[in-house]
Amino acid sequence: MANEDKNIELRSEKVRNITGKIPSVFIRYGIGIVALTLLVLLIISLIVPYREIVNLSITFYSEPNTELIKSPHSGTAIIDTAGLQKDSVQVYIQTKNNIYAIYRHAAKNILFSVKNRQFVDKNEILFIINPGDNFKIFGIADITKNDSKKIKTGQAVNIIAVDDINIQGVISDIYAINPEQSKYRLKISIDRTDKIYFDSKYEGNIVISEKTLFYKIFN
């Protein structure tokens, strides 16, 4: 008896009107807009690249050992770019009451640690004198264990140097400094040193991948 009542109810005029009614124009357009939007998003995800990067804070050092020239007083460092010969003045330190000349005692290349007219503290490094033709500058950056698994030696490093100039470095070594705390370290080699100040920190990054958003979402 219950099944018969149900069949009668399904065959009623009200039920037939509801089930046989064509969706309104607004509903049809709404479905079309949603489908079109999903299609556009899919196309964008297939085209737009997703750059996965590791940001770095890099400090630069020198090898082999170098001669460090420090400021004898606190004041403003004025760099003399004409001081290229042995025993010539390389930097002046201007204080409130005096001006002190800092000489270079070797006719070799130097690397500045300060900018022209930068205020320096007493005993702050002004510049370094390299010991010979084998002089090299390298960068050190700390990373996590998770990032160390994504990075390989030989990968390029983008470095934002002096005056916001981008220079390229290369990862020469990756090693653990504290495995228990998941701390690892990168050694970065560079060829261009004219836009790098010794013993200074710079921002940089490593591009891990440049795959599409679609690949990133579904893999």
Summary of the structure (lengths in Angstrom):
residues: 219
radius of gyration: 33.0
end to end distance: 55.6
largest distance: 115.8
contacts: 591
relative contact order: 0.19
helix: 25%
strand: 43%
